[in-house]
Amino acid sequence: MAGNWKMNLNHAEAVSLVNKLATVLHDKKHDFAKAEVVVVPPFTDLRSVQTLVDGDHLSIKYGAQDVSIHPNGAYTGEISAAMLSKLGCAYVVVGHSERREYHGETDALVAEKAAVALAAGMTPIVCVGEGIEIRREGTHVPHVTAQVVGSLAGLSADQVSASVIAYEPVWAIGTGEVATPADAQEVCRAIRAQLAESYGDEVAAKTRVLYGGSVKASNVAALMAETDVDGALVGGASLVAEEFAGIARFYDLPVLS
Ligand SMILES: O=C(CO)COP(=O)(O)O
């Protein structure tokens, strides 16, 4: 379960939220083997999160929201993979729909970002998902599988199985309009079928596929009950410790329909 904080919370607020999250998970005896818990704060929070996680030996992992394709040099405003791995980041989100939309990121660029993250020992969370127009047209499955192919271009089978794919339908992000479990399953299954076709069954079975878009503690169990949904990439609900802890503890929640 990964919480993408987007552009929210300064470093002091980050420490407070991670502290609270750790306390709730500890009090509820969260089983990290059942659900890994990952926070994805803004860059400016990472050093503080690292200090807290290391100092208190927390089982919570953390990652970054983006990475530069360049190793270093005259790229004002960018952050390299080496900088992020030095900060203890286990994950890097690449190709989030907000970066695709507001920064013109293409599948080819996303594939390069995934490759630099992997080369630095981090796991890319490669985001894909269709907009509302494509959904209305009914071409969302081929649209998303094409994004998967393009956003993993050039990666080896081993690199793909070490990656995470997040299906986030753009129309469900921050809108409160969650995809139904059947909608999420349809596309996550197609993603896995595409992975099997491109890289073989073993890779398809190993690669984790997440759903993202208006996930909450009240709807996560039904999504997680679907065969091809392995986890969630959570936005808004990850900013509230109790709510995100509830999502991580989906296995304790009743499946509400
Ligand atoms: O974009 C998302 C996570 O990356 C989803 O955001 P919301 O959970 O706020 O809809």
The ligand as a Gaussian input file, in Angstrom:
#p B3LYP/6-31G(d) Opt

LIG

0 1
 O       -3.338000       9.762000      -7.883000
 C       -3.532000       9.032000      -6.924000
 C       -2.420000       8.347000      -6.254000
 O       -1.246000       8.453000      -6.995000
 C       -4.907000       8.801000      -6.399000
 O       -5.307000       9.948000      -5.732000
 P       -6.662000       9.927000      -4.850000
 O       -6.535000       8.696000      -3.953000
 O       -6.633000      11.196000      -4.081000
 O       -7.786000       9.782000      -5.812000

